[in-house]
Amino acid sequence: MARGISSDMATLFSNASVKPFILVNINFATPVYLWSGGYELNYDNADYIAAGDLLDVKMATESNDLSANGVQLRLSGLSGTNILTVALQQEYQGKAVDIKLGGFNDDGSIASVPVVVFSGFMDTMAISEGADTSSITLHVENKLIRMEHAKTRRYTKEDQKTIKADDKGFNYVSSLQEKKILWGR
């Protein structure tokens, strides 16, 4: 699948010396921002926590069909961080996760707007706790997974009232079910 990237990013990744990085936005009620570097990074009004080698991203393989391939994020070495507390105390299923790929210029500045390489929703989370450290494995589903779920909407006044209580557009639908309509007289 072709993706559009800015000319700055195309130039950056065509250089012989590339300094790529990954940004991960995990949108709990209290958002968690991680990046693949070794120091705290401030980007786009967010403070990204240095995850370095402790962040493992297993990206989905792209395919030509409309299959919904997910991503697995693993964050290890969580002793003394509030990430584990956030993961344990907040609802996570269905919350958004964005993974972006960016790169640094030779002077250490961010080259261009990082490219979103994956956007999806949190599905399951496994937390492993050891004596000294903990790890979180988060499975993130592609947005296309929502296309596999059937919509359970009905054309009834009861269903319409869940959206807008004072709407009367479907009040007469049930009376039309077996109504004989004489046409052309």
TAVENLIN-V969970 format. One line per field, one symbol per residue. ss: DSSP state (A for helix, B for strand, O for the rest). phi: phi as a letter, one per 30 degrees, with the letter a starting at -180 (. if undefined). burial: b if it has 24 or more other C-alpha atoms within 12 Angstrom, else e. Layout:
# TAVENLIN-V969970
ss = ???
phi = ???
burial = ???
This chain:
# TAVENLIN-V969970
ss = OOOOOOAAAAAAAAOOOOBBBBBBBBOOOOOBBBBOOOOOBBBOOBBBBBOAAABBBBOOOOOOOOOOOOBBBBBBOOOOOOAAAAAAAOOOOOOBBBBBBBBBOOOOOBOOOOBBBBBBBBBBBBBBBOOOOBBBBBBBBBAAAAAAOOOOOOOOAAAAAAAOOOOOOOOOOAAAOOOOOOOOO
phi = .dbdbddddddedcddcccdbccbcccdececcbbdccbdbcbhibcdddchddccccddddbdccdcdcbccbbcicdicdddddddccdbdiddbbcbcbacdddjdddadecdcababdcbbcccccdcbbbbcccccdddddddcddcdbcbddddddcbdcdcdcdcddddecdccdcic
burial = eeeeeeeebeebbeeeeebbbbbbbbbbeebbbbbbbeeebeeeeeebbbbbebbbbebeeeeeeeebbbbbbbbbbbeeeebbeebeeeebebbbbbbbbbbbeeeeebbbebbebbbbbbbebebeeeeeebbbbbbbbbbeeeeeeeeeeeeeeeeeeeeeeeeeeeeeeeeeeeeeeeeee
